[in-house]
Amino acid sequence: CAKTVTLSNPMEHYYVTSSGFPLHYHSIGSCVWEIHASPGQSIVASFQYFNLPERTGNCADRVIISEGLTNSTFCIVDDIISEFSSVGNK
């Protein structure tokens, strides 16, 4: 469940979904998508549908957005932002 995606067109879209979406996902460890844009471009991640179980003390189900050494972790729906824009092209 790991994939590297390179967006070559500035208006290109790529949809990331959990395995088996729209059904519930299975406990498979982690899925990693590495998304790259052309040099000089940035990446915008928009969350159109996001549903994680409510946290019960730990953050077992989460989305982590990394850019360089910076990580943003979202554990439950209340934490989620609707859009994230990168500074660079990775």
Buried (B, 14 or more C-beta within 10 A) or exposed (E): EEEEEEBEEEEEEEEEEBEEEEEEBEEEEEEEEEBBBEEEBEBEBEBEEEEBEEBEEEBEBBBEBEBEEEEEEBBBEEBBEEEBEBEEBB
